[in-house]
Amino acid sequence: MRLAQASLALERFRQDERSRAAIWPEPPVEEQAGALFLAEEMQTLLATARRIAPTTVPVLLTGETGTGKEVLARTIHAYSTRASAAFLPFNCSGVPKDMLDAQLFGHRRGAFTGAVDHFPGVIRTAAGGTLFLDEIGETTLDVQPKLLRFLDSGEIHPVGEARPLRVDVRVIAATNADLDALVAQGRFREDLFYRLNIVRLHLPPLRERRVEIPALANHYLQKYAQEYRKGPLRLAEETMEYLVLYRWPGNVRQLANEMRRMAALAEAGAVLMPEHVSPEIAASRRTVPASERALDPTEVVVRLDQPVPAAIQHLERAMIQYALRKCGGSMEETARLLGLSRKGLYLKRLRYGLEPPDSASPAIGVA
């Protein structure tokens, strides 16, 4: 029901976009940047992002890892009056905690052991633009008061400087942690939390906006197919079913990496079948469409609407896997069954990355 409702909402959105295109033919900013906001919840987030983009109000983005918080932050920056200035992402968990102060606010030469040069810090580097503070929940309690002062007054006090400096920077913070819980535990300052939490945008996980999976999968597949010079790769309908029904614990980032892996391993111009997906995705499928007849162990389906090399690769892989299981992993018997030499079988196994099954496993019979 959610998929159907989302599909209807998406169709209404596309009709509205076509109507607007008749007057404003320029594609929206988020599309130019490669961002996709298709689900109804994401459309609501995008509308809010557009409204707050021209302001200087801090924004707090929450959601699981890989949901696209940085993509939304970049979209806000692109719609803002600072779009021509820098967008600087900084991961607060990516530097040692004792160096976080100097990394954010900068330092003068000689301010501490190892400070051999002046360092402006990431806040001053982003002057005039937008600073994206990822994993804000990882900041330490000694740094948080300085962040609060910066948000309140626009001033920073670099280590070793005699007086504070004013810096004009728009701050967008993000976290996958529960800041409310961190405040209750005393690990995050309550006043800083309220200062950041003026506008909070929560990105739902990909499993709650499955209507976006086909568009995202095709977007990333074509992106990496072009990068790897694999031609126009396509996902079979059965493959797309696996992707839509998978829970995606790593969210959009995991989906993008899956498409990257599939594009890297695919033959040029291939139609990607269910056997091309990762084992954990294939194992998650528990249902079979009623219209599909169960294949015999000696049968294999080959699509005719794909290039010959891709079809041959699919067929050869299936035949070698079947023969290896039937012969219990014996290379000599497998080569004889397939009509190949041992060297020919070895080269094909090497090409497809096929390992023989456990020799202790029982051989299967021919149907």
Contacts in CASP RR format, 6 or more apart in sequence:
PFRMAT RR
TARGET T0000
AUTHOR 0000-0000-0000
METHOD contacts of the structure
MODEL  1
MRLAQASLALERFRQDERSRAAIWPEPPVEEQAGALFLAEEMQTLLATAR
RIAPTTVPVLLTGETGTGKEVLARTIHAYSTRASAAFLPFNCSGVPKDML
DAQLFGHRRGAFTGAVDHFPGVIRTAAGGTLFLDEIGETTLDVQPKLLRF
LDSGEIHPVGEARPLRVDVRVIAATNADLDALVAQGRFREDLFYRLNIVR
LHLPPLRERRVEIPALANHYLQKYAQEYRKGPLRLAEETMEYLVLYRWPG
NVRQLANEMRRMAALAEAGAVLMPEHVSPEIAASRRTVPASERALDPTEV
VVRLDQPVPAAIQHLERAMIQYALRKCGGSMEETARLLGLSRKGLYLKRL
RYGLEPPDSASPAIGVA
2 210 0 8 1.000
2 211 0 8 1.000
3 210 0 8 1.000
3 211 0 8 1.000
3 244 0 8 1.000
5 40 0 8 1.000
6 38 0 8 1.000
6 39 0 8 1.000
6 40 0 8 1.000
6 209 0 8 1.000
6 210 0 8 1.000
6 211 0 8 1.000
7 211 0 8 1.000
9 39 0 8 1.000
9 40 0 8 1.000
9 43 0 8 1.000
10 38 0 8 1.000
10 39 0 8 1.000
10 40 0 8 1.000
10 211 0 8 1.000
13 38 0 8 1.000
13 43 0 8 1.000
17 28 0 8 1.000
29 75 0 8 1.000
29 78 0 8 1.000
29 79 0 8 1.000
30 36 0 8 1.000
30 37 0 8 1.000
30 46 0 8 1.000
30 75 0 8 1.000
30 78 0 8 1.000
32 78 0 8 1.000
33 71 0 8 1.000
33 74 0 8 1.000
33 75 0 8 1.000
33 78 0 8 1.000
34 219 0 8 1.000
35 71 0 8 1.000
35 72 0 8 1.000
35 74 0 8 1.000
35 75 0 8 1.000
36 212 0 8 1.000
36 215 0 8 1.000
36 216 0 8 1.000
36 219 0 8 1.000
37 43 0 8 1.000
37 45 0 8 1.000
37 46 0 8 1.000
38 209 0 8 1.000
38 211 0 8 1.000
38 212 0 8 1.000
38 215 0 8 1.000
39 204 0 8 1.000
39 209 0 8 1.000
39 211 0 8 1.000
39 212 0 8 1.000
41 204 0 8 1.000
41 208 0 8 1.000
41 209 0 8 1.000
42 203 0 8 1.000
42 204 0 8 1.000
42 209 0 8 1.000
42 212 0 8 1.000
45 72 0 8 1.000
45 201 0 8 1.000
45 203 0 8 1.000
46 75 0 8 1.000
48 199 0 8 1.000
48 201 0 8 1.000
49 72 0 8 1.000
49 75 0 8 1.000
49 76 0 8 1.000
49 79 0 8 1.000
49 201 0 8 1.000
50 79 0 8 1.000
52 59 0 8 1.000
52 76 0 8 1.000
52 199 0 8 1.000
53 76 0 8 1.000
53 77 0 8 1.000
53 78 0 8 1.000
53 79 0 8 1.000
53 80 0 8 1.000
54 79 0 8 1.000
54 80 0 8 1.000
54 81 0 8 1.000
56 170 0 8 1.000
57 198 0 8 1.000
57 199 0 8 1.000
58 151 0 8 1.000
58 170 0 8 1.000
58 171 0 8 1.000
58 172 0 8 1.000
58 173 0 8 1.000
58 195 0 8 1.000
58 196 0 8 1.000
58 198 0 8 1.000
58 199 0 8 1.000
59 73 0 8 1.000
59 76 0 8 1.000
59 171 0 8 1.000
59 172 0 8 1.000
59 173 0 8 1.000
59 198 0 8 1.000
59 199 0 8 1.000
59 200 0 8 1.000
59 201 0 8 1.000
60 136 0 8 1.000
60 173 0 8 1.000
60 174 0 8 1.000
60 175 0 8 1.000
60 179 0 8 1.000
60 196 0 8 1.000
60 197 0 8 1.000
60 198 0 8 1.000
60 199 0 8 1.000
60 200 0 8 1.000
60 201 0 8 1.000
61 69 0 8 1.000
61 72 0 8 1.000
61 73 0 8 1.000
61 172 0 8 1.000
61 173 0 8 1.000
61 174 0 8 1.000
61 175 0 8 1.000
61 200 0 8 1.000
61 201 0 8 1.000
61 202 0 8 1.000
61 203 0 8 1.000
62 69 0 8 1.000
62 174 0 8 1.000
62 175 0 8 1.000
62 176 0 8 1.000
62 179 0 8 1.000
62 200 0 8 1.000
62 201 0 8 1.000
62 202 0 8 1.000
62 203 0 8 1.000
63 69 0 8 1.000
63 175 0 8 1.000
63 176 0 8 1.000
63 202 0 8 1.000
63 203 0 8 1.000
63 204 0 8 1.000
63 205 0 8 1.000
64 176 0 8 1.000
64 203 0 8 1.000
64 205 0 8 1.000
64 250 0 8 1.000
64 251 0 8 1.000
65 176 0 8 1.000
65 250 0 8 1.000
65 251 0 8 1.000
65 253 0 8 1.000
66 250 0 8 1.000
66 251 0 8 1.000
66 252 0 8 1.000
66 253 0 8 1.000
66 254 0 8 1.000
67 203 0 8 1.000
67 204 0 8 1.000
67 205 0 8 1.000
67 206 0 8 1.000
67 251 0 8 1.000
67 252 0 8 1.000
68 203 0 8 1.000
68 251 0 8 1.000
68 252 0 8 1.000
68 253 0 8 1.000
69 134 0 8 1.000
69 174 0 8 1.000
69 176 0 8 1.000
69 203 0 8 1.000
70 89 0 8 1.000
70 132 0 8 1.000
70 134 0 8 1.000
70 174 0 8 1.000
71 252 0 8 1.000
72 201 0 8 1.000
72 203 0 8 1.000
73 87 0 8 1.000
73 89 0 8 1.000
73 130 0 8 1.000
73 132 0 8 1.000
73 172 0 8 1.000
73 174 0 8 1.000
74 87 0 8 1.000
74 132 0 8 1.000
76 130 0 8 1.000
76 172 0 8 1.000
77 83 0 8 1.000
77 87 0 8 1.000
77 129 0 8 1.000
77 130 0 8 1.000
77 132 0 8 1.000
77 170 0 8 1.000
77 172 0 8 1.000
80 130 0 8 1.000
80 170 0 8 1.000
82 128 0 8 1.000
82 129 0 8 1.000
82 130 0 8 1.000
82 170 0 8 1.000
85 128 0 8 1.000
85 129 0 8 1.000
85 130 0 8 1.000
86 125 0 8 1.000
86 126 0 8 1.000
86 128 0 8 1.000
86 129 0 8 1.000
86 130 0 8 1.000
87 126 0 8 1.000
87 129 0 8 1.000
87 130 0 8 1.000
87 132 0 8 1.000
88 122 0 8 1.000
88 125 0 8 1.000
88 126 0 8 1.000
88 129 0 8 1.000
88 130 0 8 1.000
88 131 0 8 1.000
88 132 0 8 1.000
89 132 0 8 1.000
89 134 0 8 1.000
90 103 0 8 1.000
90 104 0 8 1.000
90 122 0 8 1.000
90 131 0 8 1.000
90 132 0 8 1.000
90 133 0 8 1.000
90 134 0 8 1.000
91 134 0 8 1.000
91 135 0 8 1.000
92 100 0 8 1.000
92 133 0 8 1.000
92 134 0 8 1.000
92 135 0 8 1.000
92 136 0 8 1.000
92 137 0 8 1.000
92 138 0 8 1.000
92 139 0 8 1.000
93 134 0 8 1.000
93 135 0 8 1.000
93 138 0 8 1.000
94 135 0 8 1.000
95 103 0 8 1.000
97 140 0 8 1.000
100 139 0 8 1.000
100 140 0 8 1.000
100 143 0 8 1.000
101 142 0 8 1.000
101 143 0 8 1.000
101 146 0 8 1.000
101 159 0 8 1.000
102 111 0 8 1.000
102 112 0 8 1.000
102 115 0 8 1.000
102 119 0 8 1.000
102 121 0 8 1.000
102 159 0 8 1.000
103 121 0 8 1.000
103 122 0 8 1.000
104 121 0 8 1.000
104 122 0 8 1.000
104 123 0 8 1.000
104 143 0 8 1.000
104 146 0 8 1.000
104 147 0 8 1.000
104 156 0 8 1.000
105 121 0 8 1.000
105 123 0 8 1.000
105 146 0 8 1.000
105 150 0 8 1.000
105 156 0 8 1.000
105 157 0 8 1.000
105 158 0 8 1.000
105 159 0 8 1.000
106 119 0 8 1.000
106 120 0 8 1.000
106 121 0 8 1.000
106 123 0 8 1.000
106 124 0 8 1.000
106 156 0 8 1.000
106 158 0 8 1.000
106 159 0 8 1.000
107 115 0 8 1.000
107 118 0 8 1.000
107 119 0 8 1.000
107 121 0 8 1.000
107 158 0 8 1.000
107 159 0 8 1.000
107 160 0 8 1.000
108 115 0 8 1.000
108 118 0 8 1.000
108 158 0 8 1.000
108 159 0 8 1.000
108 160 0 8 1.000
108 161 0 8 1.000
109 115 0 8 1.000
109 116 0 8 1.000
109 117 0 8 1.000
109 118 0 8 1.000
110 116 0 8 1.000
110 160 0 8 1.000
111 158 0 8 1.000
111 159 0 8 1.000
111 160 0 8 1.000
112 159 0 8 1.000
115 159 0 8 1.000
120 158 0 8 1.000
121 158 0 8 1.000
122 131 0 8 1.000
123 131 0 8 1.000
123 150 0 8 1.000
123 156 0 8 1.000
123 167 0 8 1.000
123 169 0 8 1.000
124 156 0 8 1.000
124 158 0 8 1.000
124 165 0 8 1.000
124 167 0 8 1.000
126 169 0 8 1.000
127 167 0 8 1.000
127 168 0 8 1.000
127 169 0 8 1.000
128 168 0 8 1.000
128 169 0 8 1.000
128 170 0 8 1.000
129 168 0 8 1.000
129 169 0 8 1.000
129 170 0 8 1.000
130 169 0 8 1.000
130 170 0 8 1.000
130 171 0 8 1.000
130 172 0 8 1.000
131 169 0 8 1.000
131 170 0 8 1.000
131 171 0 8 1.000
131 172 0 8 1.000
132 172 0 8 1.000
132 173 0 8 1.000
132 174 0 8 1.000
133 171 0 8 1.000
133 172 0 8 1.000
133 173 0 8 1.000
133 174 0 8 1.000
134 173 0 8 1.000
134 174 0 8 1.000
134 175 0 8 1.000
135 174 0 8 1.000
135 175 0 8 1.000
135 176 0 8 1.000
135 177 0 8 1.000
136 173 0 8 1.000
136 174 0 8 1.000
136 175 0 8 1.000
136 179 0 8 1.000
136 196 0 8 1.000
137 175 0 8 1.000
137 177 0 8 1.000
137 179 0 8 1.000
137 182 0 8 1.000
137 188 0 8 1.000
138 177 0 8 1.000
139 147 0 8 1.000
139 188 0 8 1.000
141 187 0 8 1.000
141 189 0 8 1.000
144 188 0 8 1.000
144 189 0 8 1.000
144 192 0 8 1.000
145 189 0 8 1.000
145 192 0 8 1.000
146 156 0 8 1.000
146 157 0 8 1.000
147 192 0 8 1.000
148 189 0 8 1.000
148 191 0 8 1.000
148 192 0 8 1.000
148 195 0 8 1.000
149 155 0 8 1.000
149 156 0 8 1.000
149 157 0 8 1.000
150 156 0 8 1.000
150 167 0 8 1.000
150 171 0 8 1.000
151 171 0 8 1.000
151 192 0 8 1.000
151 195 0 8 1.000
151 196 0 8 1.000
152 195 0 8 1.000
154 166 0 8 1.000
154 167 0 8 1.000
154 168 0 8 1.000
154 169 0 8 1.000
155 164 0 8 1.000
155 165 0 8 1.000
155 166 0 8 1.000
155 167 0 8 1.000
156 164 0 8 1.000
156 165 0 8 1.000
156 167 0 8 1.000
157 163 0 8 1.000
157 164 0 8 1.000
157 165 0 8 1.000
158 165 0 8 1.000
171 196 0 8 1.000
173 196 0 8 1.000
179 188 0 8 1.000
179 193 0 8 1.000
179 197 0 8 1.000
180 193 0 8 1.000
182 188 0 8 1.000
183 189 0 8 1.000
183 190 0 8 1.000
183 193 0 8 1.000
205 248 0 8 1.000
205 251 0 8 1.000
206 212 0 8 1.000
206 213 0 8 1.000
206 216 0 8 1.000
206 248 0 8 1.000
206 250 0 8 1.000
206 251 0 8 1.000
206 252 0 8 1.000
206 255 0 8 1.000
207 247 0 8 1.000
207 248 0 8 1.000
210 244 0 8 1.000
213 240 0 8 1.000
213 243 0 8 1.000
213 244 0 8 1.000
213 248 0 8 1.000
213 255 0 8 1.000
214 240 0 8 1.000
214 243 0 8 1.000
214 244 0 8 1.000
216 252 0 8 1.000
216 255 0 8 1.000
216 256 0 8 1.000
217 235 0 8 1.000
217 240 0 8 1.000
217 243 0 8 1.000
217 255 0 8 1.000
217 259 0 8 1.000
218 235 0 8 1.000
220 255 0 8 1.000
220 256 0 8 1.000
220 259 0 8 1.000
220 260 0 8 1.000
221 233 0 8 1.000
221 234 0 8 1.000
221 235 0 8 1.000
221 259 0 8 1.000
221 262 0 8 1.000
221 263 0 8 1.000
221 272 0 8 1.000
222 232 0 8 1.000
222 233 0 8 1.000
223 259 0 8 1.000
224 230 0 8 1.000
224 259 0 8 1.000
224 260 0 8 1.000
224 263 0 8 1.000
224 264 0 8 1.000
225 231 0 8 1.000
225 232 0 8 1.000
225 233 0 8 1.000
225 263 0 8 1.000
225 266 0 8 1.000
225 269 0 8 1.000
227 263 0 8 1.000
228 263 0 8 1.000
228 264 0 8 1.000
229 268 0 8 1.000
230 263 0 8 1.000
230 266 0 8 1.000
230 267 0 8 1.000
230 268 0 8 1.000
230 269 0 8 1.000
230 270 0 8 1.000
231 268 0 8 1.000
231 269 0 8 1.000
232 269 0 8 1.000
233 262 0 8 1.000
233 263 0 8 1.000
233 266 0 8 1.000
233 269 0 8 1.000
233 270 0 8 1.000
233 271 0 8 1.000
233 272 0 8 1.000
234 269 0 8 1.000
234 270 0 8 1.000
234 271 0 8 1.000
234 272 0 8 1.000
234 306 0 8 1.000
235 243 0 8 1.000
235 271 0 8 1.000
235 272 0 8 1.000
236 271 0 8 1.000
236 272 0 8 1.000
236 273 0 8 1.000
236 274 0 8 1.000
236 303 0 8 1.000
238 273 0 8 1.000
238 274 0 8 1.000
239 272 0 8 1.000
239 273 0 8 1.000
239 274 0 8 1.000
239 276 0 8 1.000
239 277 0 8 1.000
241 285 0 8 1.000
241 289 0 8 1.000
242 274 0 8 1.000
242 277 0 8 1.000
242 281 0 8 1.000
242 282 0 8 1.000
242 284 0 8 1.000
242 285 0 8 1.000
243 255 0 8 1.000
243 258 0 8 1.000
243 277 0 8 1.000
243 281 0 8 1.000
245 284 0 8 1.000
245 285 0 8 1.000
245 287 0 8 1.000
246 281 0 8 1.000
246 284 0 8 1.000
247 284 0 8 1.000
248 254 0 8 1.000
248 255 0 8 1.000
258 277 0 8 1.000
258 278 0 8 1.000
258 281 0 8 1.000
261 278 0 8 1.000
262 272 0 8 1.000
262 276 0 8 1.000
262 277 0 8 1.000
265 276 0 8 1.000
266 272 0 8 1.000
266 276 0 8 1.000
266 310 0 8 1.000
267 307 0 8 1.000
267 309 0 8 1.000
267 310 0 8 1.000
267 313 0 8 1.000
268 307 0 8 1.000
268 309 0 8 1.000
268 310 0 8 1.000
269 306 0 8 1.000
269 307 0 8 1.000
269 310 0 8 1.000
270 306 0 8 1.000
270 307 0 8 1.000
270 309 0 8 1.000
270 310 0 8 1.000
270 313 0 8 1.000
271 303 0 8 1.000
271 305 0 8 1.000
271 306 0 8 1.000
271 310 0 8 1.000
273 303 0 8 1.000
273 314 0 8 1.000
274 282 0 8 1.000
274 285 0 8 1.000
275 282 0 8 1.000
275 314 0 8 1.000
275 317 0 8 1.000
275 318 0 8 1.000
288 294 0 8 1.000
295 301 0 8 1.000
296 367 0 8 1.000
297 322 0 8 1.000
297 364 0 8 1.000
297 365 0 8 1.000
297 366 0 8 1.000
297 367 0 8 1.000
298 322 0 8 1.000
298 366 0 8 1.000
298 367 0 8 1.000
300 314 0 8 1.000
300 315 0 8 1.000
300 318 0 8 1.000
300 319 0 8 1.000
302 311 0 8 1.000
302 314 0 8 1.000
302 315 0 8 1.000
303 311 0 8 1.000
304 311 0 8 1.000
313 352 0 8 1.000
316 348 0 8 1.000
316 352 0 8 1.000
317 352 0 8 1.000
317 354 0 8 1.000
319 338 0 8 1.000
320 334 0 8 1.000
320 338 0 8 1.000
320 345 0 8 1.000
320 348 0 8 1.000
320 349 0 8 1.000
320 352 0 8 1.000
320 354 0 8 1.000
321 354 0 8 1.000
323 334 0 8 1.000
323 337 0 8 1.000
323 338 0 8 1.000
324 334 0 8 1.000
324 354 0 8 1.000
324 356 0 8 1.000
324 357 0 8 1.000
325 357 0 8 1.000
325 361 0 8 1.000
325 363 0 8 1.000
325 364 0 8 1.000
326 334 0 8 1.000
326 337 0 8 1.000
326 363 0 8 1.000
326 364 0 8 1.000
326 365 0 8 1.000
326 366 0 8 1.000
327 333 0 8 1.000
327 334 0 8 1.000
327 337 0 8 1.000
327 363 0 8 1.000
328 356 0 8 1.000
328 357 0 8 1.000
328 359 0 8 1.000
328 361 0 8 1.000
328 362 0 8 1.000
328 363 0 8 1.000
329 356 0 8 1.000
329 357 0 8 1.000
329 359 0 8 1.000
330 359 0 8 1.000
331 342 0 8 1.000
331 345 0 8 1.000
331 346 0 8 1.000
331 356 0 8 1.000
332 342 0 8 1.000
334 345 0 8 1.000
334 356 0 8 1.000
335 341 0 8 1.000
335 342 0 8 1.000
335 344 0 8 1.000
335 345 0 8 1.000
338 345 0 8 1.000
340 348 0 8 1.000
348 354 0 8 1.000
349 355 0 8 1.000
349 356 0 8 1.000
END
